[in-house]
Amino acid sequence: MYLALYRKFRPKSFNKIIGQNHIVQTLKNQIKTNQISHAYLFCGSRGTGKTTAAKVFANAINCLSPVDGSACGKCEVCKHLNETQNIDIIEIDAASNNRVDEIRDLREKIKYPPVYGKYKVYIIDEVHMLTDSAFNALLKTLEEPPAHALFILATTEPHKLPATILSRVLRFDFKLVGQDELVTLLKDIFAQSGIVAEDEAINLIAKAGEGSVRDCLSIADMCASYCNNNIKYNEVLDVLGSSDRDTLYRLASAIYNNDIANFIKILNEQSNSGKNIITLSTDLTKYFRDLLVLKACNNTALVELPNQEQNKMLELSKKFLEEDLNNCLQSFSSIESELKYANNPVLLIEATAIGLICNSKKKLTKPIEQSVAKVENVILNKDIEKINNPSPRHIWGKVLVQMRKDNLVTLRALSSDITNVNLLDNSFIIKVNSKTDLEMLTNVSNYNELVACFNKLGYTYNVKIELIEEEKTLSKTNKIELLEEILGVKVENIK
């Protein structure tokens, strides 16, 4: 019978467990110093080695002569514990044995000592599935079990456990396994299994595992079967339902070129060919993430890429603005949860792309509109604002507009007909036609309002109001004298 890779290569010692060095070292030290606790909690994401570590630990604490903290596998106890019929290491699935009756049965049987080893170990998997009454039944036994009993609780959701349980256990948090460690593990397993694989294919499988060893090996199993033990990059893409880099490049280029029609065409091609559209959206999100990293850092070593794709993606990243790449990344990542429940995922992706392209077009036209407005302003106003010495008439016109904005009715009535203004040094001179206007404008209230209008506009001139001098009427004598001066002779001599 064929044995799946993740079962066939399940670690039998601590040295084979990858990515959890902080936990492995602690457990090994406890075994070496014989400081074994009565209850442990192993929590973390799926496929990170919780149950495996529990079994290795259970074997190690019962071994007669452990090697570097792990069971030797050769002594009598190890041989008996490796048998499927052994009753010293008991694994309980709390998902299907979650009632209070099962826990009561456990409490009755726990009093019996182990048959071969020193400890009777109870590994309760998915412990968060126990009912409240089952947890209550477990409390006292978990806190003070018999000297020969030891509990290892495993769960992916520790937040669902009651605080009374958490306070009675020694907690270990398992982390996701790094991609480099998964790649090394895959290469080692493939070498032992006679499986040939391209490096790019191995990297893709490790990346698809997303930190879970079990998921990674399950994908590797499928790829090995599909490829007849000769795994290639494109065939892994087929197994995963992912799109190739060329398709992602074309989709990203369509967004850069504001080509909605081409984006929809490529998307429909992928959908009609049977590609998983949700996976495609996730891949496109990661693709924009890679582009953003390349744009910001200009370093292909920071992105996991096939060699032939590196320069191609680097050139594409240079065309985008960082802001645009960030918008694309956020837009496609924001719809990931919606895609799972969408009746038409293709429509949602199309709408997201259209929104990005439309916003891009608005950004492109905005500077043009600003430039046009600027030119119009120059043409209409002759760029008066940029002249170091604006004309007195222009300044007075702005003051009149300010009067209207401030609703200064009386001051506007007095000033609207004034056209004779002048700017001399730092004095702004306003000339009025009558003494009445002069008196009204020099009135303290009106004058202060007038000066305030100048100040609001940023003008700090010394405002002066003057009366236009009336022309003097020449008398008859003066006219004769003027005429004699012009002609150079006496008038009386002229006949």
Sequence and secondary structure as in RCSB ss.txt:
>XXXX:A:sequence
MYLALYRKFRPKSFNKIIGQNHIVQTLKNQIKTNQISHAYLFCGSRGTGKTTAAKVFANAINCLSPVDGSACGKC
EVCKHLNETQNIDIIEIDAASNNRVDEIRDLREKIKYPPVYGKYKVYIIDEVHMLTDSAFNALLKTLEEPPAHAL
FILATTEPHKLPATILSRVLRFDFKLVGQDELVTLLKDIFAQSGIVAEDEAINLIAKAGEGSVRDCLSIADMCAS
YCNNNIKYNEVLDVLGSSDRDTLYRLASAIYNNDIANFIKILNEQSNSGKNIITLSTDLTKYFRDLLVLKACNNT
ALVELPNQEQNKMLELSKKFLEEDLNNCLQSFSSIESELKYANNPVLLIEATAIGLICNSKKKLTKPIEQSVAKV
ENVILNKDIEKINNPSPRHIWGKVLVQMRKDNLVTLRALSSDITNVNLLDNSFIIKVNSKTDLEMLTNVSNYNEL
VACFNKLGYTYNVKIELIEEEKTLSKTNKIELLEEILGVKVENIK
>XXXX:A:secstr
    HHHHT  SSGGG  S HHHHHHHHHHHHHT   SEEEEEESTTSSHHHHHHHHHHHHH SS BTTB  S S
HHHHHHTSTT SSEEEEETTTS SHHHHHHHHHHTTS  SSSS EEEEEETGGGS HHHHHHHHHHHHS  TTEE
EEEEES GGGS HHHHTTSEEEEE    HHHHHHHHHHHHHHHT EE HHHHHHHHHHHTT HHHHHHHHHHHHH
HTTTEE HHHHHHHHT   HHHHHHHHHHHHTT HHHHHHHHHHHHHTT  HHHHHHHHHHHHHHHHHHHHH  G
GGS   HHHHHHHHHHHHHS HHHHHHHHHHHHHTHHHHHH S HHHHHHHHHHHHHHHHHHHHHHHHHHHHHHH
HHHHHHTTGGG SS  HHHHHHHHHHHHHHTT HHHHHHHTT   EEEETTEEEEEESSHHHHHHHTSHHHHHHH
HHHHHHTT   EEEEEE        HHHHHHHHHHHHTS GGG  
